[in-house]
């Protein structure tokens, strides 16, 4: 890991910021918010540091010393345990002995342990291992590293189950106390949990040296927080809360800081705050923090730094809550615009222990693993969503509605800087939906720079993702995309205003898959007025997409009506009735509604998820759909080969004269020769191409061969000057006899198109 940037302190803004990501987000890679804000402060010469307390806490817990303390805590509490948990306690010596090597293996430091892990008699096995006897089919005889990753992931999940059962019901690797933060219209439950003392939970608490009482996980958390405060001595702490599962830990950090560092100001922002706390009015929240900011953090953060330095009045802050005379007050008097994406700086990963992150495989699915396996540098191609019209989405909020793209040159500059710092060539572009035109330019810039990167992103299944664009993205390093199929019903997709049809989704997914790019589908059930018939037909479409191999993984989620979406703002237009008419004093995002026209959406939940799990593993395609449900469902009306027929139908190719011609490979060599046919001699040219997969040759007449050899330098991917179909036709007509369309459809050109010539 590189040392990162060390800006010269700005004497006019004498502050040091400590950015904190509270537990827990991901095991395999840091959440990007703090690195992005640190990169921005670097451009202002303001000192800052960052810490991912999630990975720090995990490494303390999941160590031999941590396991020793864990089992001692279980012995002290003496909870009632299940048979599975009791067995794990009895095997505690083995767990204590194996945890250190397991963590080292998942960090990539001890790959040789894969053989021992897969031997079947080294890891202790709890209930999570109940189906691992089928792994040989999944991983084969040579996938020993991946098999070992999966087995050690099961091992960690066993321990997580034990912690939940015996120590802390809130624990989870990618979320903590999520229930307390989700749909919390009042602050009562969170406040009570944060303030609980020996009188209310004495069986679960232990006095610390200063006399306060903290739970087992909280003691580990605050221990790391104390160490970081002593190390960096910040004047302000900024807590990033991207998800409900970070909220409790963020406030616990604030509570501890208020007591032990009362002079340090505490700021809070992030994705959860931006969507849930926009109407905050409960003053108790400010017992834990001093300021809460909304939306993009750069300008509000700069204004707060100026305010803390005495050079900006509270009334001139931007999108900031604070407490004034006991009343929650929102200040937004600043007229300064938000920072443009091009001016936010390059994310800086300094201070983060990148070598500590763990690559785990939770599910045996090559696409699904991307969220947990590998260290991905996270970047945004653009601010906001270029489509921004989906009716279920928070389209009224800044992070969606204000679309401002970066340019490909700047993005590649940032990618190169991040690679130099982190040593990682993997990127996850976290946009709501990556714009096809920008992806095309980015892919070309990556190829021009000969930049060896691997990347994946979110997309909308729109028609501009042609076969050729998908092949270009693949050539630049794209390995996967995820996109919203949502409800696979054209009627519902029209209500959602997705701008796509089921047929279009299938064809675009096929384009990506045929290019060698994996596809993940986000699936939705329970959209207003959705009928049982539409739910079953949607499942049948999903089954056929997996059966035909054009979608590799997916995830069902039940529709949630949010206050900032078109559905939430105008529920009557979508046939539903909003129930919670009075906003709460804390979080306000999810809305309760009644759908009188639709089916019982919740009833479909288990069947949809069970079927999808099997489809992702290539199983149970021959099951009748009703077998997934414990109640009567209608027969599907989708034709048995609906998706297959869509994928095999060939639309007439219409070439746009302004489309660019790109050859992503290398220059060919040429051999001129004479061929005799029916007593006539013909001057010929053989153009020989070399690719990663081998070589091929096309044969044309000599004049066409010479023209092609002059053409290729102009259409190489590394050439910055665009070359269009119109130019190609004009050049051909000026230098060759015959019709260009005949040449375009010749066997030589068909071979070039098949081997990689792109029309974009």
N, C-alpha and C positions, 0 to 999 in steps of 0.2 A: 504494500500500500504506500502510495506517495505521501509526502508531507503536506500537500495542499498549499493553498495560498496563505501568506501572512501579510495582510495589508499594513501599511504605515498608519498608525492611529491618527484619527482626525481630531485635532485639539479642540475643535468647536463642538464636538459631540463625544464627550468623555464618558462613554458607556462601554461596558463589556456584556454581551448578551450570551446566555447559555440556552441553546435550543434543546428541548427534551421531547423525545417520542416515548410516551409512557407504555407500559406493558398492556396488551401484547398485539403485534400486527403480523409479522411473518418471521419464520425461522431462517429462511434462505437468503434474504436480502433486506437492506434497510428501506423503510418507507421514505419517499423522496422529499417530503416537505421541508425538513430541516436542512438538507443539503442544498436545496434550491434557495432558501432564504439566506443561508450562509454565503452562497455564491453571490447573491444580490448585495449583501452588506460588504463583501469584498470590493465591489465596484465603488462603494462609498467610503472605503478605508475605515470601516468601523469594526472593531475587534469582536469576534464571536467564536463560540465553540458549540459542539453538539454532542449529544449522547443518546443512544438507543437503549433505554433502561430495560426494554423487553429482552434483548439478547443478553444483557448483563445479568439480569435476574435468572434467566434460563441456565446460564453457565454456572451460576452459584448453586442453583437447585440440582441440576443434573451433573453432579460430580460425586466423587466418593465421599467427600466431606458433607456435601449437600444431602446425599442419600442417608448418611449416618444420622444427620440431624433430623431428617424427615422421619425415619423409623423411630428415633427417640421421641419425637413429637407425638407420633401415633401411640407409642407406649404410654406417654404421659396422659394423653386425652382418653385412651381406652374407649374408643367409639365401638358401636355394634357394627361388625363387618360381615360382608357376604363371604361365601365360601371361597370365591375367587380372590378377594382381597386378603383373606386369612392366609391363603396359600402363598401369596406374594410376600406377606410379612414373614412367613416361615422361611422363605428363600432370600431374605434380605442380605445375607452374606454374599450370595452370588450376584445380586443386583449391585451391591457396593463394589464388588470386584470387577464387574463388566462395564459399568457406566463410563468410566474414563476412556477405555479403548473404543467403545461405541461412539462417543462424541468425536474422538479423533478421526475415526473412520468417516463419519458424516461430514467432517470438515475437509476430507480429502487428504489427510495426513498419514493415514495408515491403510492404504488400499489392499495390502496383503491380507488384512483381516477378513476380507470377503470370503475366503475359503473356509475359515473357521466359523464364521457366522452362518454360512450355508450348510455346514456339516450336520446341523440338526440336534446337536447335543452340547452346545456352548451357551446359547442365550436361554435364560429362563422364559417360559412361555405362559402367558396369561390368556384371558378369554379372547383377546384380539387375534390370537393365532388360530382360531377355530377352523378357518377355511384355508390355511396356508398350504395344505397338502396338494392343492391344485396349481401351485406356482410353477412347476416344471413345464406345464403346458403354456403358461404365459411367457416365461423367460427363456425357455429352451435350454440347451446344454451350454451355450456360450454367454448367456446374459447374467453371469455370476455377480457382477458389480451391482447391477440394477436389482437383482433378487436380494442381495445383501442389504441394499438401501431400503427396500420394502420391509424386510424382516426387522431391521433395526427401527424403522418407523413404527411398526406394530409394537415393538418393545417400549418405545417412548410413550405410545398411546396407552399401553397397559399402566404405566406409572401415572400418567395423567388421570386415568380412571381412578386409581387408588387415591390420588390427592383429592379429587372431587368427593370421593366417598368418605374419606377419613379425616381430611384436614380442612379443605376449603371448597365449598360447592360452587364457587364462582370461577374456578380455575379453567383455563383453556389456552392452547398454544397460540391461537390467532385472535383471541378475544378474552377479556377478563371482566367479570361482573356485567356482561352485556345486558342481561335482563334488567338491571337497574337503570341503564341508560336508554333502553329502547322504549319508545312510546311513554316517556315519563312526563306527563302533562303537569305534574307537581313535583317539587323538589323534596317532598317528605321522606320517601323511601331512601333516597341517596343520602340525605342529610342525617337520617337516623343511623344508616350503616356507617357513615364516616365518623359519627360522634359516639358510636357504641362504646361502652366502657365496661369495667369489671362487673358492675351491677347488672348489666343486661346480657352479657355473654361471657361470664367468667370461666366457663368450661373451655373456651376457645382462645383465651387471651393470656398473655404472659407479661408481667411487668418488665419494662426495659430499665436500664440503669438510671434514667431520669425520672422513673416513676410512672410514665405513661403506659398505655396498654396497646399492643399491636398484634395483629394476627401474624401467623407464620410467614406468609408471602409478603405481607406489608413490612415485616422486619427486614427481610432481604432487600426489598425495594428501597426503603429509607436508608439502609446501610450504604447502598450504592450511591444514592442521592447525596448523602453526606460526604462521601469520598470525592464526588465530582465537584461539589461546592468548595471543598478545601483545595482541590487541584486547580480550579479555574477562577475562583473568587469573583463571580460575576456581580454586576450591579443590578441586573434584571434577568429573570428566567422566563422564557417563552415556551409554553406547553402546547404541543401540536396534538389535536384530538380529531383524527380522521374518521373514527368509527365509534359507535356506542360502547364497544368493548375496550376503549381507551379512557373513557370518561372517569370511571371510579378511580383508577390509578392516577390520572391527572390531578383530580381534586385531592387525593391522598397526598400527592407531592406538595400541592399548594398548602394543605393543612400543616404538614411538617415544616415547610419553609416559613410559614407565618409564625410558628412557634420558635423556631431556632434561628431564623434569619429575618427578623422583622423589618430590617431596613432594605431588603431586596424586594423590588417590585415584581409582581407575577402577572404575566400576560397569558392569554389563552385564545386560540383560534383553531382553524382546521375544518375539514369537511362536515363533521357532525355539528359543529357550532354554526356553520354557514346555513345549514338546512333546518336545524331544530330550534335554535335559540334566537331567532330573529325578533320574537316578541317577548323576550325575557323581561320579567318584572319582579321576580322574587329576590329580595335583598340578601337572603341568606347565602346565595351563591358567592357573594363577595366576602364571606368569611374565609374563602379559600383562594380567591384570586383578586387582583386589583383592576385589571382591564380585560375586556373581551372584545375581539375585533371580528368583523365579518368580511367574507369574500377574499379577494386577493390580498395577501398579507404585506406586500412590499411597501406600499404607500402608508397604510395605517401604522406599520411598524416604524417607519422613518419618522412619522409625526409623533409617535409616542416617545421615541428616543429624544427628539427635540423638546418635547414636553418635559421629560424627566431631566433634561439639561437646563430647563428654565427658559427656553427660547420660543415656546409655543403655548398659547392659552388652551385650556380644555375645549373651549368653544370652537377652536380651529382644528380639532382632531378629525379624523376620517373614519366613519363607520365603527365607532367605538362606544361600548357600554362601560360605565363605571358607576360608583356609588357617590351620590352627592347629598349630604345631610340625610342619610338613611333612605334615600329614594334612588332606584335604578334609573340612570339618565343616559340617553343616547346622544352622542355628539357626532355630528356630520357636517360641520361648518366649513370644512376645507373645500376649496374650489379646484385644487390641483388634481389633474387626471391620474388614473392608475398608470403604472409603469408598463410600457409596451413590452410584449414578449421578447423583442429583440434587445431590450435594455436590461433584462433581469439578470444577466451574467450567466456564467457556466456553473451548474451545480458543483459544490465542493464537498467531497466526502472525507475531508480531514477530520481526525479525532475518532472516526468510526472504526471499530475493529473488524475490518472486512474478513479477516482470516478466521473469525469466530463463527460466522454464519454457517448454518447446517443445511445441506442438501438432502431433503427427504422425499420419499415417494409414498404418498398416502393412498393412491389408487393405481391399479395396474391398467393404465391407459396412457398412451404416449403423448396425447395432447393435454390431458388433465394435469399431468405432472409439472407442466411449465410454471404453475403457480407456486410450487413448493420446492422444485429442484433447480439448482443452478443459481448463480449470483448475477442478477440482472440489473444493469444500470438503467434507471428510469428517466425518461425525457418526455416532454410534450411537444408535438409538432406544431400545435396551434392552441391559442386560448379560445375556449368555447367550442361550439359544435357548428359545423358548416351547414348542417341540415336544420337542426333546432326547431322541428315542428311536431315531434311525437307528442301525442296528447297525454301520455302517462308521465312525461318527463318534466323536470323542474325548469321549464323553458323561460319562466319569468325571472330566474335568478341569473346573476352575472356570469357564473362559471359556465352556463350554457349559452346565454343569449348574445354575449359580446364576443363575436368571432374575429380573431386577429391571428393570421398564420405567420409563422416564421418562414424564412427562405431556406432553400436547401443548402446553400453555401454556409450559412451561419450554423445550421443544424450539424453539418459534417464537421465544422470547426469545433463545436462543442463535443461531438462524439470523440474526436481525436484527443481533445484535452482530457476527457474523462478516462479514456483508455490509458493515456499516459499516467494518470494518477492512480487508477484502481487496478490496472493490469487485466481488466475484464473486457472482452470484446462482445459481450452479450447485452442487448438493449431491449427494453420493453417500452414502447411508446404508449403512454397511458391516456391518450385522447379518448373522448367520448365516442368519436367516430373519425378515423383518419381520412382526410380528403384525398380522393383518388389522384387528382392533378398534382398535389403536393407530394404524394408518395411516388409518383412517376419521376418528378424532378429529383427527389431525394435518392431514388434508386440509381438514376443516371449519374448523380454526383458521386455516389459511393463507388460506382464502376469507374468513373474517370480517375478517382484518387487511388484506385486499386486497394480499397480499404477492406480488410478481412473482418467482417462483422456478422453476427447472427442477430436477428431481430424478429419481433412479433408485435402485433398491435390489434386494436379494436376497429372494426369497419361496419359500414352499412351495406347490406347486400344489394347494391345498386348496379345498374346496367353498365356503368363505365368500367367496372372490373371485368374487362374482356379477357379472352384467353391470352392474348399477347401481353396485356398489362400484367397479368398474374405471372407469366413466364419471366418478365423483366424483374418483378419484385423478387421472385425466386433467385434469379441470377445475382441480385444484390445482397442476398443473405436472409431473406424472409423465410421463416420456417412454419409460421402459424398465424392465423387470424381468428378473432372471435367476433361474432356479430349477432344482432338481435333478430331471430326469426319471429320471436314473440308468439302470438297465437297463429297457428298455421291455417288461417281462414281468411279468404280474401275480403269477406264482409268486415271482420274485426280489424284486419290490417288497414282497411280504409278508414274505420273509426279512429284507429290509432294515428292515422295520417303518417304512416311509415314511408309512403312513397314507393313501396315495392309490392309485388304479388308473390304468391306461393311459387308460381312457375319461375319467376325471376330469381327468387332465392335459390331454388334448386339448380338453375343453370349457372348462377354465379358461384355457388358452392362447388359445382362440378368443375368450373374453370380453375378455381384455386386447387382443388384436389388433383386434377390432371396435371397441374404445374408442379406438383409435389409439395404443396403447402397444406398443412393440417387445418381443419375447420372445427371450431367450437361454436355451438348455437346456444344463445340465451333464449329460453322458452318461458312463456307466461301462460298461466291459466287464471280464470276468474275475472277477466276483463268485463266491465259492465255489459249486461244483456247476453253474455255468452251462454249458449244452451248446452244441454248434455250432448246433443248431436254434434255440435261444433267441437266440443271437448274431445269426443271420441274420434271424429274425423281428423282433428289436429294430431292426436296421438298416432293415427294411422299414417299420416304424412311423415311424422318423425320416424316411425318404424321403417318406412320405405327409404327415407334419406340415409339412415344407417345401413340398411340392407344393401343399398346400391353403392355404399362406400364413399359418399360425397360429404358426409358429416362424420367426424371421428369422436366427438364428445359433446356433451350438452349439460344444461342445468335447468330444472324447472323451478320457478318461483311464483308464488301467488301474487296476483296484482295487489298493489297497495296504493290507495288514493292519497296523494300528498297535497298539502295546502297550496303549493306553488305551481302545480300543474294545471293545464287547461281543464282536465276532468275535475280537479279539486275546486277550481274557481267557478266552473259552470256545470255542476253535477247534473242538473236537470236536462241539459243537452245530451247527456249520455244515458239517460233513463234510470238514474239512481238518486237516492235521497241522502243528504249529509245529516249525520246525527249529532256530532259534537259541534254545536253552533257557538259555544262560548269558549274562547281559547284559554288554555291553562297559563299558569304563571311561570312555567319553566319551559319544557320542550313542546313545540308545536310543529308537527310535520305530517305524521300519518293521521288520516281522517277515518272515522267510523262511518260506514254507509250501509244502506239497505238496497239490494238489487232485487226488485220484485219481478223482473222479467227473466232473469237468468236462472240457472240451476243452482243446486247446493254445491258451490265451488269447493268448499273444504273437503267434501266427501271424496273428491277425485285425487286428493293430494298423494296418499300412499301408493295408489295404483300407478299414477303417472311416474312417481320417483322410482318405484321398484322396476317397472318396465324399462325405464331409461338406463338404470344401472346395468341391467342385463344386455341391452342393446349396445352399450358402450364396451361391453366385454365380448361382443360377437355372439351372444347367446339368445335363445328363445324367440327368434324371429317367426317361428312357426306356431307360436301360441296364439289362440284366439284372443282378441282384445279383452273380452269379458272376463278372462281368467285372471286378470290383474286386479279385479275389483270384487268386493264382497256384497255387491248389490247389482241389480239388473241395469244394464246399460244398452243403449240402442246399437244396432248393427251399423258399421261404417258405410257411408255412401261413396267413399273414395274408391276409384277403380283399382283393381289389384296391381296393375303395372303403371299407375299414374306417373310416378317419378321416373321410372325407367324409360317410358315413352318420351318424357320431356327431355331427358338426357341424350337420347338417340336421335331426336329430331334435329335437323340441320337447317338453320335459317340462312337465307340468301345473304352472302357477304356484300355489304355496300361499303366501298372504300371512300373515305373522306379525302378529298384532294389535299386538305391541309394537314392530314395525319403525318406524323413523323416516321421515317424509315430508320430503324436501328438494327445494327448487327452487334450483338453483345459478345461475340467471339473475337478471334484474332484474324489478322490478314491471311488470306489463302496464298498458296503458291500456284504457279501456272505452268503447264507444259503444252506447247504448241506442236501439232503433228498433222500429218496428212492421212486422210481416210479415203479409201476407194470404195465406191458404191455404184454398182451397175455400170462399171466402166468409167465413172466420173471420179475425179479427185476433188476432195473437199478439205479445205483448211479448217482444222478444228482446234479447240482449246479445252484442256482438262484442268479445271480448278480444283485443287486439293486442299481440304480443310482438316484441321486437327482440333478436336475437342477433348474435354476431360474423359469422355466415354470412348474415345477412339477417333478414327478418321472417316471421311467420306469424300467422294468426288462427284462433280457435276460436269457434264460435257455439253458444250455449246459451240456454235461456229466461231471462227477466229475473231471476226469483228465484234461479235457480242462479248466474247471473252475479254478482249482488250477494253471494251467499254466497262465491263464489270470490274476489272482490275483497277480502273480509274475511279469507279464508283465507291469501292469499299472504304478507302480512306475517309470519304465524306460521311459514311453512315456508321462508322465505328462508335461504340457507346461513349468512348472517351473524347469524342469530338464535340465541342461545346456549341458549334454552329448547327442549328437545326436544318435537316434536309427532308423535304416533304414529298408526298406522292406526286404532287403536281410538278415539282422540279424533276423528279425521276422520269415521269412520262415525257416531259419536254426534252430532257437530255437524250432520252432513248430515241425519240422521233427525229431529233436533229442529227443523230450519228448512226442510226441503224435503219435498214429497210424493213418494211413489215409493220404490222399493227402491234401497238404496245399491249393491248388487252390479250392478244394471242400469246405474246411473250409472257405476260403476267400469269397466265394459266398454263404455261408449259410445264413439262415434267421437271425441268431444271429449277424453275421458281417454286414449284410445289415442294421439291426436296429442300430448298433453302428455307421455305416457310416452316416445314416440319422440323428442321434442324435448328431453328432459332431466329430467323429473320423476323423482326417484329414491326407491326404497323400500329402506331400509338397516336 
